[in-house]
Amino acid sequence: MIISHKYKFIFIKTFKTAGTSIEVYLSQHCGEGDVFTPIIPYVAPHRARNYQGYWNPLPELLKSHFKNGKTIFKNFFLREKYYNHISAKILRSRIPSKIWKSYFKFCIERNPFDRAISHYYMLKYRNNSNLSFGEYIKQGQFCINLPLYTENKKIIVDKIIRYENLSSELGAVFSILGIPFSGNLGIKAKSEYRDKKKSYKDLINDQQRQILETIFAEELQLHGYQF
């Protein structure tokens, strides 16, 4: 997650959408006073900064009716004011309203079928396991991005960049913000996890497709993605 006072933008980091590569790139161009949350495992030359601090948790607790009280208090006592995949909704409650309203807010989204495959390969690689995609489906632990940039099913960021058009759409946003960009981020963080020769269509069977269509139904409908 990034809050850049230098370029006046907020970047909400979604799952498996090149967010780490974007953070690494922008870490080198943004200001010393900007906010960058840590990347785990670390990717050079990214530099986390200004992400710790205290805030008033009461409005956030009241708005959530104390449903997330345990997590909010944990964040507070550990001084984790900002963290990697913080949602736009929570972030908005932790920063001045003037910043939220005036800064350009954006994130990246990706075809959920392709994202599921990317997540599967990451888990398989990190755990050094022989996990099959069928077993991954049965585990039921998926990257669902929708809550990260919506509130009450309404989008609350200014721009959702399509991962499939990443270079061109990111370039357009950077041009508006005045961020230097040659069309290449210069890094593909975590790209070593996946076999690039195979499309998600080659790896997902009909039964698995139907399960994923149910799980990602809201995202598919909102963005018009299809198998």
C-alpha positions, 0 to 999 in steps of 0.5 A: 500500500502506498500513500504518496504526498509527493504525487498525491495518490493512494495505491491500494494493493490487491492480491496477485496483480503485480502490486509488489512490482509496482511498489518496488518501482514507485519506492524509488520515485516517491518522496521520503515522507511518503508511506510504503508498507513492508513487502514480505518476503523482501524484494530489493530495492524496495524500502518501506517507510512511514507506515507505523503510528497510532490513530484513533480506532474508535470511529473504525470500531463503531462503524464496524459494530466492533466486529473487527475489534480484535484485529483493530486493537492488534493493529493499534497496539503494534502501531500497524497503522498501515499494512500491505493489503489494507482495504480502501475502507479501513485506510479511509478511516485512518487518514485525514478526510482531506487526503482521501478526498483530494488524492487519486486512488487506484488499484489493479484487478485481474481475471479471477481465473488467472488470479486463482492459478497465480495464487495456486502456483505461489502457494505451491512454490513457497511451501515446496509442495506437490499441491495439485490444483484440485487440492487447492480448490478443496482448501477453499483459500482464495484471493478475493479482491473485491472487499479491498476497493469497495464498500457496500458493494460500491467502488470507492477508488477512482480507477481500477487498472486492468492487469491485462492492460497493465503497461498502457493503463498504468502509463496513463495514470502515471502520466496524469500524476507526473510520475516518470515511466518508460513503459516498463517497471523494470522488475517482475516480482514473484514471477518465478512461481508460475509456469508461463507456458500454460494458460489458466484455460489449460489448467482448470477443468469444467468442474473447477471452473464452475466452482470458481464461477460461484466463488468469484461471481461478484467480481466476474459480474462487476468487471465483465470477466469471463472464462 
